[in-house]
Amino acid sequence: MNPVIQLLKSHRSIRKFTDQPVCDETINEIVACGQAAATSSNIQATTVIRVRDPETREKIAALSGGQAYVASAGAFLVYCADLHRPQLACEMQGGQFSEGMTEHFIIATVDAALAAQNSVIAAESLGLGICYIGGIRNHPQEISELLGLPEHVYPVFGLCLGFPAQDPEIKPRLPLPVVLKDERYQNHNDLDGIKAYDEQLRAYYRSRTGGTKDSCWSVEMKGLVGKESRPHMRDFLARRGFSMK
């Protein structure tokens, strides 16, 4: 198999790390690989903050839902969608920044995600493990204050990086026909695919936990999209200058 494809298909979230730090040169290279990702209209609307201070990392770990590996990983990065820098460039040329545009928000958020995923692949190619931390959006205002984020910048997610101290199984994904459609969106066979995937994921959880976790994808989706999820984000984003016009 092509080694890049093999690497992509071998992704696992790592939540236990050795004490070995990740050196500055490696972090710089990983973030530079993120910069090489596609970016809409060359806006480059991603800012990455490396958090080194142990006290700050402990606070972020607590604010993220008690995820201790935020503090214990060899390195911790926060990926931010940043329209502050494009605003400076616009005003530098005598323009007036058009605040609160939904399209700009989407562009910046997608940019951050693309850059982070490039960085993740680079990190994994170097033998590091990673774990995305969406939990920083539990308390985004407090995180923003800890990191000194200006207006028109918001934290999209964190990223733990380090040398793995565990070797978990690869979590199975939905069957390809459920995801890949031909010409038009057709979902007449999706229920069967989801049911088959439920059983596959249930077996994965049982194997990984020694039978203590009995769940599946549809149950997890009921818990995720069957209730409100971080409703505070809308007001938070509006206060950041992302008013969604």
WOPEPE-V958016 format. One record per residue. N is the residue number from 0. RES is the residue in one small letter. OMEGA is omega in radians with two decimals (999 if undefined). D_LAST is the distance of its C-alpha to the last C-alpha in Angstrom with 2 decimals. Layout:
n={N N}
res={RES RES}
omega={OMEGA OMEGA}
d_last={D_LAST D_LAST}
This chain:
n={0 1 2 3 4 5 6 7 8 9 10 11 12 13 14 15 16 17 18 19 20 21 22 23 24 25 26 27 28 29 30 31 32 33 34 35 36 37 38 39 40 41 42 43 44 45 46 47 48 49 50 51 52 53 54 55 56 57 58 59 60 61 62 63 64 65 66 67 68 69 70 71 72 73 74 75 76 77 78 79 80 81 82 83 84 85 86 87 88 89 90 91 92 93 94 95 96 97 98 99 100 101 102 103 104 105 106 107 108 109 110 111 112 113 114 115 116 117 118 119 120 121 122 123 124 125 126 127 128 129 130 131 132 133 134 135 136 137 138 139 140 141 142 143 144 145 146 147 148 149 150 151 152 153 154 155 156 157 158 159 160 161 162 163 164 165 166 167 168 169 170 171 172 173 174 175 176 177 178 179 180 181 182 183 184 185 186 187 188 189 190 191 192 193 194 195 196 197 198 199 200 201 202 203 204 205 206 207 208 209 210 211 212 213 214 215 216 217 218 219 220 221 222 223 224 225 226 227 228 229 230 231 232 233 234 235 236 237 238 239 240 241 242 243 244}
res={m n p v i q l l k s h r s i r k f t d q p v c d e t i n e i v a c g q a a a t s s n i q a t t v i r v r d p e t r e k i a a l s g g q a y v a s a g a f l v y c a d l h r p q l a c e m q g g q f s e g m t e h f i i a t v d a a l a a q n s v i a a e s l g l g i c y i g g i r n h p q e i s e l l g l p e h v y p v f g l c l g f p a q d p e i k p r l p l p v v l k d e r y q n h n d l d g i k a y d e q l r a y y r s r t g g t k d s c w s v e m k g l v g k e s r p h m r d f l a r r g f s m k}
omega={3.02 -3.05 3.11 3.11 3.12 3.11 -3.12 -3.09 -3.11 -3.09 2.96 2.97 3.13 -3.11 3.05 -3.05 3.01 3.13 -3.07 3.12 3.04 -3.00 -3.11 -3.11 3.13 3.10 3.13 -3.14 3.14 3.13 3.09 3.06 3.05 3.11 -3.12 3.14 3.06 3.13 -3.04 3.10 3.14 -3.10 3.10 -2.99 3.13 2.96 -3.12 3.12 3.05 -3.12 -3.12 -3.01 -3.09 -3.13 3.11 3.14 3.07 3.12 3.13 3.10 3.14 -3.13 -3.12 3.11 3.12 -3.14 -2.97 -3.09 2.99 -3.13 -3.00 -3.11 3.14 3.08 3.10 -3.14 3.00 3.12 -3.07 2.94 -2.92 2.99 3.11 -3.12 3.04 3.07 3.12 -3.13 3.12 -3.09 3.09 -3.14 3.11 3.12 3.09 -3.10 3.12 -2.98 2.94 -3.11 -3.13 -3.13 3.10 3.09 3.13 -3.14 -3.08 -3.13 3.10 3.10 -3.13 -3.13 3.13 3.14 -3.13 -3.10 3.02 3.13 -3.14 -3.14 3.09 -3.13 -3.12 3.11 3.12 3.10 3.12 3.00 -3.10 2.98 3.05 -3.14 3.06 -3.11 3.09 3.09 3.01 -3.12 -3.01 3.14 3.12 3.09 -3.14 3.12 3.10 -3.06 3.12 -3.08 3.09 3.07 -3.14 3.02 3.05 3.14 -3.09 3.09 3.01 3.14 3.01 3.10 3.08 3.12 -3.00 2.99 3.07 -3.12 -3.08 3.05 3.06 -3.14 3.14 3.12 3.08 3.07 -3.08 -3.14 3.08 -3.05 -3.06 -3.14 -3.12 3.09 -3.09 3.09 3.12 -3.08 -3.06 3.11 -3.04 -3.13 3.11 3.12 3.13 3.12 3.11 3.12 3.08 -3.12 3.12 -3.12 3.10 3.11 3.11 -3.13 3.13 3.14 -3.06 -3.03 -3.10 3.09 -3.10 3.11 3.14 -3.10 3.12 -3.00 -3.09 3.07 3.13 3.13 3.05 3.13 -3.09 -3.05 3.10 3.10 3.08 -3.14 3.12 -3.13 3.12 -3.05 -3.09 3.13 3.10 -3.12 3.11 3.12 3.11 -3.11 3.11 -3.02 3.01 3.07 999}
d_last={46.48 44.33 43.91 40.16 39.67 42.06 40.11 36.79 38.47 40.17 37.12 37.64 35.87 38.34 38.51 41.94 42.70 45.85 46.32 46.18 43.47 41.31 42.23 39.95 40.86 39.75 36.39 35.87 36.74 34.48 31.41 32.41 32.47 28.89 28.03 29.71 27.24 25.00 21.85 19.12 19.87 22.07 19.26 21.40 18.69 21.20 23.29 26.22 28.02 31.57 32.71 36.48 37.33 38.97 37.91 34.21 34.53 36.31 33.54 30.89 33.24 33.48 29.76 29.22 31.54 34.90 34.72 37.79 37.50 34.62 37.45 40.20 38.73 40.05 36.66 33.20 29.99 26.40 23.79 20.60 17.32 17.40 14.97 17.29 19.88 17.88 16.68 20.42 21.35 18.92 20.29 23.76 23.65 22.63 18.97 16.02 13.45 9.86 8.46 5.69 4.85 5.53 8.52 9.81 9.92 11.79 13.97 14.99 15.80 17.76 19.48 20.70 22.02 23.80 25.35 26.53 28.12 29.94 31.18 32.33 34.37 35.90 36.82 38.36 40.32 41.89 43.00 40.40 38.72 35.09 32.98 29.20 28.20 25.01 26.48 25.08 21.89 24.23 24.04 21.30 21.50 25.25 25.03 22.67 25.20 28.10 26.73 25.57 22.04 20.17 16.59 14.10 16.72 17.23 20.30 19.85 23.56 27.03 29.87 33.53 36.03 39.79 43.09 43.35 45.85 45.40 45.55 43.55 43.59 40.80 38.56 38.61 35.50 34.75 37.06 35.84 36.02 33.47 30.96 32.09 31.82 33.56 31.80 29.90 28.64 31.89 32.37 35.76 37.46 34.77 36.32 39.64 38.07 36.27 39.57 41.44 38.93 39.18 42.90 42.54 40.13 42.34 45.31 43.43 42.63 46.23 47.60 45.38 46.07 49.64 48.73 46.95 43.49 43.34 39.82 37.97 34.56 33.98 34.98 32.58 29.68 30.64 30.37 27.03 24.90 27.12 25.71 22.66 21.91 20.69 18.51 18.29 15.95 12.73 13.87 15.29 12.25 10.43 13.74 13.76 10.73 8.46 6.08 3.78 0.00}
